[in-house]
Amino acid sequence: MTITETHFEDELEAYRRDSETAAQSFYAYQAISYLSTRDKAIYNLLVSNGIFWNINMQALIDATFIALDRVFDTQSQTHNIFRLLQIAEDNSHLFKISSPRWAQGNGNKTKIYEPQPRDWHRLCGHVCKWNSMYREKYKPIRDKFLAHDERMSLNKRTIFIEKTHFNELEKLFAFLDAFYEALYRLYDNGAKPIIRYRRYSLLEMLAPKTTDRINVTAGERVVLDAQKFLESYAKRMRNRKL
């Protein structure tokens, strides 16, 4: 299927939207859960408004797996990571020096990288690896919570989720981000499509930094927002008691 640059941009944007929705929901849930164990004022906030926070935490879990399932959907008519990769591989004209957008004089043509079959094979290997892990370990969670509408309290859901490996999920989201960045840089800057993982550990994201928000992922942005809001609330509560 031959497509235009506009169609590819739409497909790439659809992938970005789904992958970032999954990452933001996951990291928001993880950040709130972790911070509530580290600060009694934050914990009391969640407990004293239990219905509200239970609903939101449950929604974050559901949103994570709904969006992940869209990313790894295998139906050819939907937006998903396989469709995006196949479209990119089948439409090499999008990345050639002769592409209309390069003809407009954008960038240095001598530095434009034209992807080779081995590049697509390497990217496919990454996608297949993470898809296998998702289907083996995490799609059953999605099916258990959503597809079959199994009745389960938030507490039981939380226990079930926490039996998974959070660090493995963090790496999964790091890959989804790196995959988008690889295709985006290839298309927008003519850069060789290389998978480069950015910061993905929750604890690393929460660690004190001297730099501002430069080169952060969607997951890290929501972690920093959650941290800022919850710690600001905790500080106000402590000041009231002085």
N, C-alpha and C positions, 0 to 999 in steps of 0.2 A: 504494500500500500504506500504510494507516494504521497507525502503530505507537505504542506507549506510550513514556513518558519512560524507563522502565527499558530498553526495547529500544534506544533511541537511545544511552543511556549505555553499554550493552554494545558497541554498534558503534563509538562514539567511543573506548572503551578498547582495543578490538581494534586500531584504527588506531594509537593511541599506542604500543602494545606493539610492533607491527611496525616502525613508523618509527624508534622509539628503538633497537630491536635493530640495525637497519641502521646507524644513526648511530654507536652505541657500537662496533660491530665495525670500522667504517671508521676512526674516530678512534683506536681502540686500535692498530690496525695502523700508522696513519700516525705516531702519537706514538712508538711503539717504534722504528720505522724511522728517524725523524728524530733521536731522542735518541741512538741508537747511533752516528750519524755525528758527534755533537758531543762525545762523551766516550769515551775509549779504554777506561775501566773497564767501561762499559756494553757497548761493542762486544765486549770480551773475555768478558763474561758470556754473551752470545748465542752466541759462537763456541765457548766451552768446553762449552756445553750444547746443541750444535747440533741434535741430533735433537729434543729437547723443544721448542726455540723454533721450529724449522722446522714441526713439526706444528701448533703454536699459531698461527703466522703464516698458514699455509695455511688453517686453520680460520676465522680472522678474515676472510680474503678471501672464502671460500665463504659464510660467514654474512652478510656484507654484501650479496652479490648475491642470495642466497636470500630474505632479508627484503625487499630492494628489489623483487624480482619479485612478492612477495605484495602490497606496497603498490600497485603499478601493474598488478595482474592485472585483466583486463577481464571475467572471468566474473561473472555477476550473483549466483551462489549463494555466492561467497566474500567474505570481508572484504577490502575494498580502498578506495582513496581515491575512486573513482567511485561506488561503492555508498554510501559515507558522505555524499558531497555530494548524491546523488540523494535519499536518505532525508531529509536535512535540508530540501531544497527542496520535496519533496512533502508534508511534514508541518509546515506553517507554524504549526499549533496549538501546537507544542512551544515556540515562541518568543514567543507573544502574551502580553500583559499578563494575559489571562484564564486563562493556564496554571495548573493546580492548585498548582504549587510556589510561584508568586508570591502566590497567594491565602492562603498560610500566613503571609504577612507578612514574607517575606525580602526585604530590600533596599528601595530607594526606587523605587516604581512609576513615578514621573514621569521617571525616568532609564532606564527599560527601552526598549531599541530593538527595534522590530519590523522584521525584515529585509524588504526590497523586492525585486522581480524583478531590479533592476539589481545588487543585492548578489550574488545567486547567479550572475548573468551574469559579473560581475567575477571571482568566485572560480573559476568554470568556465574563464575565460580563463587564469588562472594555472596551473590543473591541466593544461590542454591543452598549454600551453607546455612545462612540465617533463616531461610524459609524452612529448611528441614528442622531446625531447632524450634522455630515457632510452632510448627504443626505437631511436633512431638510433645512439647511441654506446655504451650500456652494456648493453642487453639482449643484444647479440651476445656480450659477454664472459661473461655468465651462461650463455648457451647453449653457448659453447665450453668452459667449465670444467665445467659440471654436467650439462646436459641430454644431451649427447652423450658425456660421460665420456671426453673426449680425454686421452690420456696426456701429461702435461706436468710437468716438474720444478718445484719451488717457485721456483728461480732464473728459469726461463723465464716462469713465471706472474708473478713480480715485475716482470720487464722488460715484459711485456705490460700489466700494470696501470699501470706508470709511464709508459706511452705515452699514457695518458688525461690529462685535465687535472684535477689534484687540486683546483685552486681552483674549477673548475666543479662538481665533485662536492660541495665544501664548500657552495656556494651552493644546490645541490639539497637537501642536508640542512637547510640553513637554511630553505628554503621548507617542507619537510615539517613542521618544528617550528612555523613561523609559521602554517601552515594549521591545525594542531591547536589552537594557542593562540587563533586567531580564532574557531573554532567553540566552543571551550571557554568563552571569555569571553562569547560571545553567549548560550550556553545557561545558563551559571552566574551571570553578572553582568548580562546584558541589555545588553552592550556591542556597538556596531557592529562587524561582522566585517571588520577591516582587517588586511592582511598586514604584519606588522612583523618584520623580520629582526633576530635577536639575533646576538651575536658568533659568527662561524663560521670565522674564519681560525685554523689551527693555531698559527701564529707569534704571533698576538695572544693566543690562549689561554695560551700558554707564557710570555708576557711577565710580568715581575714586577708584582704588583699590591699595592695597599695595602688593598683591600677583601676581605671574605671571600666565600664562595660564595653570592652573592645573584643571583637571576635568571640562572642558568646553564642551558645546555641539557644534554641527556643526553650529547651528544658532549663538551662541555667538562668534565663531571664525570669522565668516564673518562680524558680527557687529563690532568687534574690528578692523578688517582689514579696513572696510569702514571708521570708525572713524579716524584711524591713517592716512589714505590717505587724506581724506577731510580736516582734521584739519591741516595737514602738509601743504597742498596747501593754506589754508586760512592764515596760519602764514607767508608764503612766500609773499603773496599778501600784507599783512599789513606791513611787513618789507620794501617792495619796496616803500611804501608811506612815510616812515620816512625820 
